[in-house]
Amino acid sequence: MPAPSAAAEAMDPRWHKIAEVLVHYSIAVQPGERVMIAMGGIETWSLTQAVYAACVKAGAYPQVQFLSEALRHSLLKYGDANQRSWLPEIEAYGMDWADVYFGLRGGGALDLMRDIPASALSVNQAAQGAVSALRWQKTRWCLVRVPNGALAQSAGIDLDALEEIFFAACLLDYEAASLRWHEQAAQLGTAENVRIIAGAETDLEFSVAGREWLVFDGKINLPDGEIYTAPVNDTLNGVIHFDFPGVFGGLLLRDIRLEWRDGDLVNASAATNEDYLWRILETDHGASRLGEFAFGMNPYINHFCKDILYDEKIGGTIHLALGRAYPECGGVNQSSIHWDLVKDLRRDGAVYADGLPVLQDGKLLI
């Protein structure tokens, strides 16, 4: 086995480049700040080392916490009801302690939770959502999904190909892209109504009057690339079918169909794990309402990976999030969940703003 110094020298230099983006562009870590680095699985070790070193060089005080979906599986499989619904105190305390939070997350196997009852998974997911809400409220944060063998298998491509997508998408010139995306968001900001039409199973309409259109440009996710807003829920009418499966808490839900009438969810179905879908929708009052509507904007992500931190950024797609809204958009929906579902419009479908097409067959027209 090589010595640690030799292993460090052999590290792909692109990990250090991503760390520089995270520490200096995404978060702008300052001297004296406390930084929590959540290392999610052993496959994130290279990026953890690079981010830790970049934080130290920036004069910060980094702390590493190890998290793992495999460990979470043990809690869900062997724990009782109290343990499954337990809010992890150290994680929650970390959100109070830290000024900055980096979540470096490996991709988990989609069948990892296959032996966990939907009721147990949904209860634990709510507890995880409470920790996530604390992160939103109390830290400056950025999440990274680090490619690994499990994610490559889920995506149906080899790991080398997935890593090339990841590095290209993470090392995009975000400053230049941000300027362009903000110009497009400003054009969308004049719209009052959005309508999504795709095939026979999707015709969904809602108001965005009084809402802000904002940009995700590498500040809270890597890879990144979204133009987003918050729907006015009481105006939500119609139906949408998601041809891409939804993933929540490690389970795959295929062919999700959702229908609203005057803001109320009146029908929901899925070809797989439908009982889990309903448990998610019943998490709290806001879980069956929308917190976000967005366009995916990253030109280097073009393959559906069954992982939302990649898939919601695919150029030519849109996504809707059930649950918690972004208040900076003017959104008011409250929930312990924020679950993004991706709709592919690259081959068929359109988004209209005030009756005019703004996205047609995957191409943004503004």
N, C-alpha and C positions, 0 to 999 in steps of 0.2 A: 504494500500500500504506500502511495507517495506521501511524503511529509506534507503537513498542512500548507507550508509556504509554496511547495511545488504545485499543490492542488489549486491554490489561489491564483498562481501564475497561469495555470492552464484554463482558467475560467474564460468563457466567451466574453470578449470585451464589450459586447452589446448589453450585458447585464449592468455594467457600470454606467453605460450611456443612459439606460432606463432609470437607474438610480439618480443620476444627475437631473433628469427630467422631473422625477418625483420630488426630490428635495428642493430644487431651485426654481422650477417652473410651476409644478402642480400646487405645492404647499408653501413655497418660499419660507422654509424653516429658518428661524432666527436664533442667534446665539442665546443660550440660557433656556431655551424651550425644552419641555419634557415631551419625549416622543415615544409612543407605544407602537412597536412593530409586532403585529400579530402574524406569526409564521404558521400558515395553515398547511401542514403536511411537509414531509421531508423534501419533496420536490421543489419547494420554494427556498431552499437553503442558499443557493447561489445568489438570488436576488436579495435575500435577507442580509447576507454578508455585505453586498454592495451598498444597500440602503443604510445599514448600520455605519459603515465606514464614511459614507457621504454625510450622515448626520453628525458624526463626531467631528469631521472636518469643518462643518458649518457651525461648530461651537455648541451643539445641542447635547441633551442627555437622553440617549436612546435606551429603551428597555425592551427585551424580546419576550413575548409570550407564545407558547406553543399551543396550537389548536389543531383538531383533526376530526374529520367526519367519521373515521373509524372509531375514535373514542366516543363520539356522540352516539354512534350505533350501539355501543356497549351500554350506555346509560339508558337508551330507549328499550333495549332488549331485556336487561336485567333489573332495571329500576322499577320502583313502585310509582303510584300515581303522584305522590308528593315529589319524588325525585325528578320525574318527567316534566313537571310543571315548575320546577325550581328555577329561579332567576340566579344565574351564576354570579356570586357576590364579587369575586375577584375581577371578572370581566366588567361588571357594573362599576366597581370602584376605579378601574382603569380609566373609564370615561371621565370621572371626576379628576383623576390625577393628571391626565395627559392634556397638553395643549394641542398635540398633533397625533393622529392615528393613521397608520398605514396597515391596511388589511391585505396581506399577500396570501392569496388563496389558491390552492391547487384544485384541480378538477376531480370530483369524486365519481366513482362508478355509478351509473344510473340505477343499477339493480341493488345497490348497497342496502337500501331500506325496504327491500321487498318483503321481508319477514316481520316488519313492524306494522301493527294495526294503524289504520288511518286515524283513529281517535287519539292514540298515543302520539303520533307524529304531529298532528295539528296542535295539540296542547303544548308540546315542546317548541313548535315553530312560533307560537305566540310568545313564549318566554324569550326566544332568540330575537323576536321582533322588538320586544321591550328594550333589550340591550342595544339593538340597532337604533331605536329612537333616541336613546341616551347619546349615542355617538353623533347623531345628527345635531342634537341640541347643544352639546358641550365641547365638541372638538372641531378642529379643521381636519378633514379626513380625505383619504384617497384609497380606493380599492383596486387591486390588480388580480386578474385571473391568470395564473401562471400555467402554461401548457404542460401536460404530462401524458403518460401512456393511457390513463383512463379517459381523459378528455379526448385524446386523439381517436380512441376506439369508439367513443360515443359519437364523434363527428364523422366517423367513417373514412378518415384519412390517416396517413402515417404521421408519426410524431415530428419528423423533420419538416414536412410540409406545413403542419400546424405551427411550428416554431417560426417558420419564415413569415407566415401570416401575422403572427403575434409581434415579432420584432418590427416588421414594416409598419404595422398599425400603431404601435407604441412610439415609434421614432418618426412619425409624421411631423412635418413642420407645423406644430399646433399654433404658433403665433400667426403665421400667414393664413392658415385655415380658419382661425378664429375671426379674423377680420372679415373674411368672405361670409362665414356663417352668420355673423352679427348683421351684416347688410341684408341677408335673406330674412332673418328674423324680424328686422325692422319693416320689411315689406309685408310680412304676414301680420304684423301688429295692427294693420288697418282693418283686418277682417273681423266680422262679427259672427259668422256662421261657418261651420265646417261640415262637410258631408263626405262619407267614404262609400264608394260603390265598387263592388268587385263580384262579378258572376251573379248567380241566382241566390246566393245565401248571405250576401253582405250588402246592407243599405242602412247606414247608421249616421245620424245627424245630431249635432249639438251646437250650442252657442259658446263662443269664446269672447263675447262682448265684455269689455272691462278687464280682461286678462292680459298678462304680459307674455310675450314669446321670448324665451331665453335660450342660451346656448350652453351645452356641455362640451368643453373644449380641452379636456385633459386635466382639469382641476380636481375632479373627484373620482374619476375612473381612468384607468389605462388598460387596454386601449379605449378611446373615446370618440365622440362625434355624434351629437344630437342637437336638433332644434325642437324645443318642447314648450308646452303650456299646460294649463289646467282647465278642463271643461267645466262649464256651468251645469252641474248635475241635474237640476230640475228640468232642463231642456233636453235631456238625453232621450232619443226615440229611435227605435229600429233594432236591427239584428246584425251581428257580426259572427263570421265563422273563421276560426284560426286554423289554417292548413298546416302551419308549423305547430308541433306539440308544445304545450306549456310544461315547464319544469318547476316544481316547488318542493322544497325540503327533500330533494333527492328522488322524487317520484315523477314519472312521465305521465302527462294527461294529454291524450290525443283527441283531435277533432273537437275542440271546445267550441260550443255555440252559446252565445249570450244574447239576451233580448231585454231591452228596457222600454218602459212606457212612462213618459213624463218623469223620468229620473228613477223610477222604481224597477228593480230587476224582476221580471215576470217569468222568465224561463232560462234555464241553464242546463247544459248536458255535456257529456264527454264520452268518447268511445271507450276510454280506459280510466279506471280510478274515479268514476263519477261520484261515489260516496265521499271521497276525499275532496273533490271539487266543492261539494256542498258544505263540508266542514270548513273549508277555507272561506267560503262566502259568508258563513255564519260566525266567523271569528269575532266580529263586533259589528256595530251598526254601519260603520263606514266601509267594511270590506267588500260589500256588493256594489259599491259606487266607484266612480272613476276619480283617480288622483292625477292622471297625466295622459296627454296625447303628444306623440313625438314622431319626428322623421329621423331615420337612421342616416348618417352622413359620412361614415368612414369609407373611403374608396378602396382600402386595402383589405377590408373584411368582406368577403364575397361568398363564404361557405357557411351554411347553417351548422352550428356545432352542438346544439342542444344545451347551450350554456348562455344565460341571458346577458352576462357581462360582455360577451362577444356579439350575440345575435341581435340585440337591440341597436347595435351600431352599424349593421349592414346597410350600405348605401342602396337606396331604392326600396327600403321597407318602411313600415310605420309600426308603432307599438302603442298599446294602451296599458295603463297600470291600474289595477284594482287597488283601492285602499288609499293610503296617506298621500296627500297632495303636497306640492312644493309651495309654501306660503309666499315665496318671493315672486311667484307668477300671479298671485292673488287667489290661489286655491285655498279652499276652506275645509276640504274633506279630511277628517281625522280617522286614523286607524292604526293598529299595531302592525299591519302588513303593508307592503308596497310590492305588488306582484306584476311584473311586466309580461305582456303577451304580445308576440310579434306576428304581424300580418305581412306576407310577402306580396308586393305589388309590382315586382319586376317584369312579370310576363303579362299580367292582366289586372286592370283595376285603375282607379283614379281617386284622388282627393280633390275636392272642390272647396274654395274659399269664396263665400258670397256668390256662388254660382259659377265661378271661373276656375278652370283646372289649374292646380298648382303642382300636382304630381301626376304623371301619366306614364303607365307602364315602366315604373321605376326611375323616371327622369324628372328631376325637379325643374320646373319651368320658370322659376323666378331667379 
